[in-house]
Amino acid sequence: MKVLVTGGCGYIGSHTVRALVNSGHDVLVLDNLVNGHRRAIDENVGFVAGDLEDRTLLAELFEAEKFDAVVHFAAFIEVGESVIDPLKFYQNNISNTLNLLQAMQTYGVKKMVFSSTCAVYGTPDTMPLTEELPCNPVSPYARAKYAIEWALEDCNTAWELGYTALRYFNAAGAASDGKIGEDHSPESHLIPIVLQVALGQREQVKIFGTDYDTPDGSCLRDYIHVEDLADAHVKALEVLAPGQKRIYNAGTGTPTSVRELIEVARKVTGHAIPAVEEGRRAGDVPELYANASKIRDDLGWQPRYAKLEDIVASAWKWHQAHPKGYDDRR
Ligand SMILES: NC(=O)c1ccc[n+]([C@@H]2O[C@H](COP(=O)([O-])OP(=O)(O)OC[C@H]3O[C@@H](n4cnc5c(N)ncnc54)[C@H](O)[C@@H]3O)[C@@H](O)[C@H]2O)c1
């Protein structure tokens, strides 16, 4: 398939580009490199530096390339920043996605795999999360993602857009060969932060909230290896047909506490990783983990990285080899 991958130079996008190419697909990446890295994708992969806000560029690309499908990662991702500057997020994550959908409609491209998030569920009181639970997103980031889920549904009704929205849980780890990995700036994800302590780049890791109603008092999250997530995209894309609509939780279903994660990182790195306990952080949900049976049953998807040790070890391999991420000048 000829596939347009937006945001393909980002963390999850770059791993998915590799998986798509390895599965024989012809990939073109569109990324404005605001948060992505050119070096995260192979130089032989088609690449256009551009922004989804540029509708003329989109029209030219769709006219020239005759895409069969789109995998859409491009977005801003910092939940905290979205609270401070919601319009920035609504502009990029909603309006610019609408530009993309408009181009798809105009040029008759009827397949999209979309990066949604488990944050659309809001603060649920039942766990694990199933796709049927009501959504009640609380941050502008999550609300923008949910708005696009609605837009996809409406395009499905109006012009038979086929779509799969993958509601990611916590993407983690790095490519098994250690060549690509996570390099967000600023970094807000727990595993890279913990490993930066092990590398001596931070003094300590903060545990926000130790009095939650969870086994050890810290928050519970569901970590999915980025290559397993990439594989879910390939599987979702390959079965998708125009007119279909699918929504899947993309998680493993295994809850891991912040304390457990730090303990695993200590074991993997052999570093003491000092941790300090802080109060609860506004907006944090005590627990978020998936019931992932729908994606397993429908797509035959299975995570290859079942153990947290292996996920953290893959991230550690990347961070040790690239302590400054992709940018050696940093
Ligand atoms: N990382 C996670 O755990 C997680 C969890 C849930 C959902 N998601 C979603 O997955 C997607 C990818 O996340 P990531 O962690 O790889 O983020 P990332 O920031 O590493 O990647 C996003 C990419 O999109 C590009 N981009 C942003 N706006 C653009 C625009 N207007 N035009 C062109 N390119 C643009 C950036 O330069 C970057 O390369 C995002 O949509 C994010 O909301 C991520």
The ligand as an SDF file (V2000), in Angstrom:
LIG
                    3D

 44 48  0  0  0  0  0  0  0  0999 V2000
    3.6240    8.8580   23.5250 N   0  0  0  0  0  0  0  0  0  0  0  0
    2.5350    8.3160   24.0550 C   0  0  0  0  0  0  0  0  0  0  0  0
    2.6090    7.5350   25.0180 O   0  0  0  0  0  0  0  0  0  0  0  0
    1.1680    8.6260   23.4590 C   0  0  0  0  0  0  0  0  0  0  0  0
    0.0210    8.2210   24.1630 C   0  0  0  0  0  0  0  0  0  0  0  0
   -1.2310    8.4830   23.6010 C   0  0  0  0  0  0  0  0  0  0  0  0
   -1.3430    9.0850   22.3620 C   0  0  0  0  0  0  0  0  0  0  0  0
   -0.2100    9.4930   21.7120 N   0  0  0  0  0  0  0  0  0  0  0  0
   -0.3750   10.1370   20.3920 C   0  0  0  0  0  0  0  0  0  0  0  0
    0.4800    9.4800   19.4710 O   0  0  0  0  0  0  0  0  0  0  0  0
    0.9570   10.3930   18.4820 C   0  0  0  0  0  0  0  0  0  0  0  0
    2.4670   10.3210   18.4140 C   0  0  0  0  0  0  0  0  0  0  0  0
    3.0050   10.5830   19.7050 O   0  0  0  0  0  0  0  0  0  0  0  0
    4.5880   10.6650   19.9000 P   0  0  0  0  0  0  0  0  0  0  0  0
    4.8560   10.3570   21.3220 O   0  0  0  0  0  0  0  0  0  0  0  0
    5.2580    9.8820   18.8390 O   0  0  0  0  0  0  0  0  0  0  0  0
    4.8000   12.2460   19.6670 O   0  0  0  0  0  0  0  0  0  0  0  0
    5.9840   13.0000   18.9120 P   0  0  0  0  0  0  0  0  0  0  0  0
    5.9080   14.4340   19.3300 O   0  0  0  0  0  0  0  0  0  0  0  0
    7.2710   12.2870   19.1030 O   0  0  0  0  0  0  0  0  0  0  0  0
    5.5480   12.8760   17.3850 O   0  0  0  0  0  0  0  0  0  0  0  0
    4.6350   13.7510   16.7700 C   0  0  0  0  0  0  0  0  0  0  0  0
    5.2320   14.1680   15.4350 C   0  0  0  0  0  0  0  0  0  0  0  0
    4.3100   14.9770   14.7200 O   0  0  0  0  0  0  0  0  0  0  0  0
    5.0000   16.0780   14.1530 C   0  0  0  0  0  0  0  0  0  0  0  0
    4.0080   17.1570   13.9650 N   0  0  0  0  0  0  0  0  0  0  0  0
    3.2740   17.7650   14.9310 C   0  0  0  0  0  0  0  0  0  0  0  0
    2.4370   18.6520   14.3770 N   0  0  0  0  0  0  0  0  0  0  0  0
    2.6250   18.6070   13.0400 C   0  0  0  0  0  0  0  0  0  0  0  0
    2.0440   19.2910   11.9310 C   0  0  0  0  0  0  0  0  0  0  0  0
    1.1020   20.2220   12.1000 N   0  0  0  0  0  0  0  0  0  0  0  0
    2.4770   18.9820   10.6970 N   0  0  0  0  0  0  0  0  0  0  0  0
    3.4390   18.0440   10.5070 C   0  0  0  0  0  0  0  0  0  0  0  0
    4.0150   17.3610   11.5060 N   0  0  0  0  0  0  0  0  0  0  0  0
    3.6160   17.6440   12.7620 C   0  0  0  0  0  0  0  0  0  0  0  0
    6.1210   16.3920   15.1330 C   0  0  0  0  0  0  0  0  0  0  0  0
    7.2020   17.0990   14.5490 O   0  0  0  0  0  0  0  0  0  0  0  0
    6.5220   14.9890   15.5760 C   0  0  0  0  0  0  0  0  0  0  0  0
    7.5110   14.4170   14.7510 O   0  0  0  0  0  0  0  0  0  0  0  0
    0.4100   11.7600   18.8850 C   0  0  0  0  0  0  0  0  0  0  0  0
   -0.7460   12.0080   18.1150 O   0  0  0  0  0  0  0  0  0  0  0  0
    0.0680   11.5810   20.3490 C   0  0  0  0  0  0  0  0  0  0  0  0
   -0.9710   12.4450   20.7350 O   0  0  0  0  0  0  0  0  0  0  0  0
    1.0300    9.2790   22.2280 C   0  0  0  0  0  0  0  0  0  0  0  0
  1  2  1  0
  2  3  2  0
  2  4  1  0
  4  5  1  0
  4 44  2  0
  5  6  2  0
  6  7  1  0
  7  8  2  0
  8  9  1  0
  8 44  1  0
  9 10  1  0
  9 42  1  0
 10 11  1  0
 11 12  1  0
 11 40  1  0
 12 13  1  0
 13 14  1  0
 14 15  2  0
 14 16  1  0
 14 17  1  0
 17 18  1  0
 18 19  2  0
 18 20  1  0
 18 21  1  0
 21 22  1  0
 22 23  1  0
 23 24  1  0
 23 38  1  0
 24 25  1  0
 25 26  1  0
 25 36  1  0
 26 27  1  0
 26 35  1  0
 27 28  2  0
 28 29  1  0
 29 30  1  0
 29 35  2  0
 30 31  1  0
 30 32  2  0
 32 33  1  0
 33 34  2  0
 34 35  1  0
 36 37  1  0
 36 38  1  0
 38 39  1  0
 40 41  1  0
 40 42  1  0
 42 43  1  0
M  CHG  2   8   1  16  -1
M  END
$$$$
